[in-house]
Amino acid sequence: MRYLKSEHHYIDRYDLGSIEECLWWYWNIKDGFEKERNGDKFKKFTKEKFDTEVHKVTSYTVYVISIQRYRHKADTIKEWMDKDRKTQEKFDNATPPDDIYCKKCGSIYFGLC
C-alpha cells in the first residue's frame, strides 16, 4: 500500500511528535531561565536551588504536555488513518484515462514512443 500504512507507523509518528514537542518546551523553558539566571529575581538562589526549581518547572510543563498529547492520541491517529485510507481507496479504485494520444504518432499513448 502506497498511502495507508500499518497502525504501528501512525503510533510511532505520533509518539515521535510528542517527544519532539516535549523536548522543544523543555529546552526553551530551561534556556529562558538560564538567560535570567544572573538577574535580580534569582540572585538569592544557589546554583543547586536554581537548577532544582528550573527542573521542577520544566518537568511539570512536560508532564502536562505529555498528558494532553496522550489525551488526543487515539483521535489523531484515527484521523490520520482515515485520511490516508480515503486517499488509498481513491488510488486503488482509479481507472487510467483511455483518451490520451501520443503527440508524435497520434496513437493511444502507452509511454512507448
C-alpha positions in Angstrom: 0.0 0.0 0.0 1.3 3.3 -1.0 -0.6 5.7 1.2 -2.2 3.7 4.1 0.4 2.4 6.5 0.2 0.0 9.4 -1.3 1.3 12.6 2.1 1.0 14.3 3.5 3.5 11.8 1.0 6.1 12.9 1.6 5.3 16.6 5.4 5.8 16.1 4.8 9.0 14.2 2.6 10.4 16.9 4.9 9.3 19.7 7.9 10.9 17.9 5.9 14.2 17.6 5.1 14.0 21.3 8.8 13.6 22.2 9.8 16.4 19.9 7.2 18.8 21.4 8.2 17.9 25.0 11.9 18.4 24.2 11.1 21.7 22.5 9.3 23.0 25.5 11.8 21.7 27.9 14.8 23.3 26.3 13.1 26.6 25.6 11.9 27.0 29.2 15.3 25.9 30.5 17.2 28.3 28.1 14.8 31.1 29.1 15.6 30.6 32.8 19.3 30.3 32.1 19.2 33.8 30.4 17.7 35.2 33.5 19.9 33.3 36.0 22.1 36.3 36.9 19.1 38.7 37.1 17.7 40.3 40.3 14.9 37.7 40.6 17.3 34.8 41.0 20.3 36.2 42.9 19.0 34.7 46.2 19.2 31.2 44.7 22.2 29.0 45.0 23.2 27.1 41.8 21.7 23.9 43.1 18.5 25.6 44.3 18.1 27.3 40.9 18.7 24.1 39.0 16.2 22.3 41.2 13.5 24.9 40.7 14.1 25.1 36.9 13.8 21.3 36.8 10.5 21.4 38.7 9.1 24.0 36.2 10.3 22.1 33.1 9.2 18.7 34.4 5.7 20.0 35.3 5.3 21.6 31.9 6.5 18.5 30.0 4.2 16.3 32.2 1.2 18.5 31.3 2.0 18.5 27.6 2.5 14.7 27.6 -0.9 14.2 29.2 -2.5 16.5 26.6 -0.8 14.6 23.8 -1.9 11.2 25.2 -5.5 12.5 25.6 -5.6 13.3 21.8 -3.5 10.3 20.6 -6.3 7.9 19.6 -8.4 10.6 17.8 -5.4 12.0 15.9 -4.2 8.6 14.8 -7.7 7.7 13.7 -8.0 10.9 11.7 -4.6 10.3 10.0 -5.5 6.8 9.1 -9.0 7.7 7.8 -7.4 10.4 5.6 -4.8 8.0 4.2 -7.4 5.3 3.8 -9.6 7.6 1.7 -6.5 8.5 -0.4 -5.6 4.8 -0.8 -9.1 3.9 -1.8 -9.2 6.7 -4.4 -5.8 5.5 -5.8 -6.9 1.8 -5.8 -10.2 2.5 -7.5 -8.8 4.9 -10.1 -9.1 3.9 -13.7 -6.5 5.1 -16.1 -7.8 7.5 -18.8 -8.3 6.0 -22.2 -8.3 9.1 -24.3 -4.7 10.1 -24.2 -2.9 10.1 -27.5 0.8 10.4 -28.4 1.8 13.8 -29.7 4.3 12.3 -32.1 2.4 9.5 -33.8 -1.3 10.0 -32.8 -1.8 6.5 -31.4 -3.1 5.7 -27.9 -0.3 6.6 -25.6 1.3 3.8 -23.6 4.6 5.6 -22.9 6.4 3.7 -25.6 7.2 6.4 -28.1 
